[in-house]
């Protein structure tokens, strides 16, 4: 059990939230022109880093809003949460 | 006035004691209002209509006619007398005109259980992950969370431990039984 800081509601228990995979994946703006391979990469290919990972989460049992989470996949520590539409935070190595 | 006549809570035994009280709050008009977070003109119209400002995060505001709960950055729940709700919905619609918003009557979607007494937080803490020192810790605050398996909206009405718990109709009986069972140890003490 750990605590996630919802950008709207504040600190809540993890069980109120759901993770929805990697964040900051932009849909190609010209879907008719991209090749099948590029489209496949957009649809199915995801990063699986050991270390900093950016994810989309929802606060299902709270405000039901989507937001982004910066999480370390090694320590499971949540380093930052930020609202949808905000740019990806800098990673200090 | 007879909408909630078949409420699953109608025949439940209410609890009344110093330590803990459990009541069914019937006939509350509940209006869900969605309005864009950054549409300040429209928000001003709503504030003027309500007579007070829309509440900020996790807060509740109100007067003697309506009580408005924050559900999300663009979502609110307006509580009112049951027989006032159509007036409020119609007036709000005509005041806001053709702007971008949504009003949904959810009066029959939620039932409200009032939990109060000095052990109310002890009962809630048994199955709710909220930290009651941080969340709904003062009058006129609210939080959406879950109690055991039921998704709920908790509204704190006073510094004394008075909580209005709104729950989906189909979960109401389950939640009532859960709270009533959880309360038993505190009632036997008296």
Boltz contact constraints between the chains, C-beta under 6 A:
constraints:
  - contact:
      token1: [A, 8]
      token2: [B, 57]
      max_distance: 6.0
  - contact:
      token1: [A, 8]
      token2: [B, 73]
      max_distance: 6.0
  - contact:
      token1: [A, 13]
      token2: [B, 129]
      max_distance: 6.0
  - contact:
      token1: [A, 61]
      token2: [B, 145]
      max_distance: 6.0
  - contact:
      token1: [A, 61]
      token2: [B, 146]
      max_distance: 6.0
  - contact:
      token1: [A, 61]
      token2: [B, 151]
      max_distance: 6.0
  - contact:
      token1: [A, 62]
      token2: [B, 144]
      max_distance: 6.0
  - contact:
      token1: [A, 63]
      token2: [B, 72]
      max_distance: 6.0
  - contact:
      token1: [A, 65]
      token2: [B, 72]
      max_distance: 6.0
